[in-house]
Amino acid sequence: MTSYVCPDCKTPLVDLHCAPCAHQFARSRGFPVLLPNDARFQSSRKLVETYDSIYAEHTNVWENQGRTPEFIRFFAGLLARFSPRRLLEVGCGEGVLLAAVAAGEKHGTELSVQALEKTLKQTPARLAIALGELLPFPDKHFDLVASVGVMEHFIDDHAASREICRVLEDGGHYVVLIHEHLTAWQSLRQKTSEYLFPRPHPIRLARWLLGKIHKPIRQPVQNKFTAAGAKACLEKSGFIVSEVIHRENTPEAPLIGPHVIIYVCRKAAVVSP
Ligand SMILES: [Zn+2]
């Protein structure tokens, strides 16, 4: 069984009850809702509503943002290197990646119940509504954590990275993908190269355009990372970045553009406070 802890005070929960906080956490459609009561993160309730409507209105939400079947196979291959015993995906979305990875135990967190329901149809996993900045897991609980395109949407990217470090065992790994921030002009150039040159993908282009017009996805929090800024955040949070993967050094990687960067990180044995 997953031993959830209180996201605020980290005391183990008994039937989703935290004795020191005198707080009973609820379930939503069977999934534990383990959002913090910490005043700094009250906006998480609003985020839940936003992401629920995104997942209710769309399927395959992130395929247009590079989560193609080839990409999922590639990223699952990166995770498989570590033969995970206990894997956590922070922001698991519809569970496409979790379904593609073999692990002894699979865990996922999300802000959207709609997303978790879709995940459960894809793969057996232990799923909870939780915020990356205050995770409801004990210290050193996982040997591998992954996040794909999530770091740039954390309310507090340093707090979330430190928290991911906390739930990893010493020497455990974190594989994280970010999209570097693009200006409007860079973004147009990137979409042109993704859909038109050198290889035209008319069906993907039409789907992307239709989505843009019909049901645009706007994520509420957008951290404007550079490659160096994201790496610095990870290192400050207790990680050693052992490998950086992008299209220039790994041309065979099915990444949608040069702004997509994967960091393979290891938890340093001793984390400075
Ligand atoms: Zn508590």
Residues whose N, C-alpha, C, O or C-beta is under 5 A from the ligand:
A	BS01	ZN	C6 D8 C9 K10 C18 C21
